[in-house]
């Protein structure tokens, strides 16, 4: 039961801290306590810190595998596989 309460509280925190202000245009309802920011200072860039901003740059796309299936990915040649419903 305590695990479920922890999951619920964690999801509620993320919603009130980030999603509410981003999706509904309201002010952030929660702020990170100052003692946590003193221990773990927020950093710009990278993947660290509390209360940072969400990156807005699009993720890079993987290059196309030019008709070779997955042969261009990490050197594996997986083949075409089995088509469902085929004979």
C-alpha positions in Angstrom: 0.0 0.0 0.0 2.8 2.4 0.8 4.3 1.9 -2.7 1.0 2.9 -4.3 0.8 6.0 -2.2 4.4 6.9 -3.1 3.6 6.5 -6.8 0.5 8.6 -6.5 2.4 11.3 -4.6 5.2 11.3 -7.2 2.8 11.6 -10.1 0.9 14.4 -8.3 4.1 16.3 -7.7 5.2 16.1 -11.4 1.8 17.2 -12.5 1.6 20.2 -10.2 5.2 21.2 -10.7 5.5 20.9 -14.5 2.5 19.7 -16.5 -0.1 22.1 -15.0 1.8 25.2 -15.9 2.9 23.9 -19.3 -0.4 22.4 -20.5 -3.0 24.7 -18.8 -1.0 28.0 -18.8 -1.2 28.5 -15.0 1.5 29.4 -12.6 3.6 26.6 -11.1 1.8 25.5 -8.0 4.9 24.0 -6.3 8.4 25.1 -6.0 11.5 23.1 -5.0 12.5 23.7 -1.4 15.6 25.9 -1.0 17.4 23.3 1.2 17.2 20.8 -1.7 18.5 23.5 -4.2 21.4 24.2 -1.8 22.3 20.5 -1.7 21.5 19.8 -5.5 21.9 23.1 -7.3 20.0 23.4 -10.5 22.2 23.3 -13.6 21.6 24.6 -17.1 22.2 22.0 -19.8 22.7 18.3 -19.3 20.4 16.1 -17.3 20.8 17.1 -13.7 19.3 19.3 -11.0 15.9 20.0 -9.6 13.5 22.5 -11.0 15.3 22.8 -14.4 13.6 23.6 -17.6 12.4 21.1 -20.2 14.6 21.1 -23.3 12.7 22.5 -26.3 15.1 21.4 -29.1 13.9 18.5 -31.2 15.6 15.2 -30.8 18.0 14.2 -33.5 16.7 11.5 -35.9 18.5 8.3 -36.8 19.8 8.0 -40.3 17.7 5.8 -42.7 18.8 2.3 -43.2 18.8 2.6 -47.0 16.9 -0.6 -47.8 19.2 -2.8 -45.7 16.7 -3.4 -42.9 18.5 -2.9 -39.6 21.9 -3.8 -41.1 23.1 -0.2 -40.6 22.4 -0.3 -36.8 25.3 -1.6 -34.7 26.4 -4.0 -37.4 23.5 -6.5 -37.0 21.8 -8.0 -40.0 18.5 -9.2 -38.7 16.8 -10.0 -42.0 13.2 -9.3 -43.0 11.5 -11.4 -40.2 8.2 -13.3 -40.4 5.2 -11.5 -41.8 2.0 -12.1 -39.9 -0.8 -13.7 -41.9 1.6 -14.7 -44.7 2.0 -18.2 -46.1 
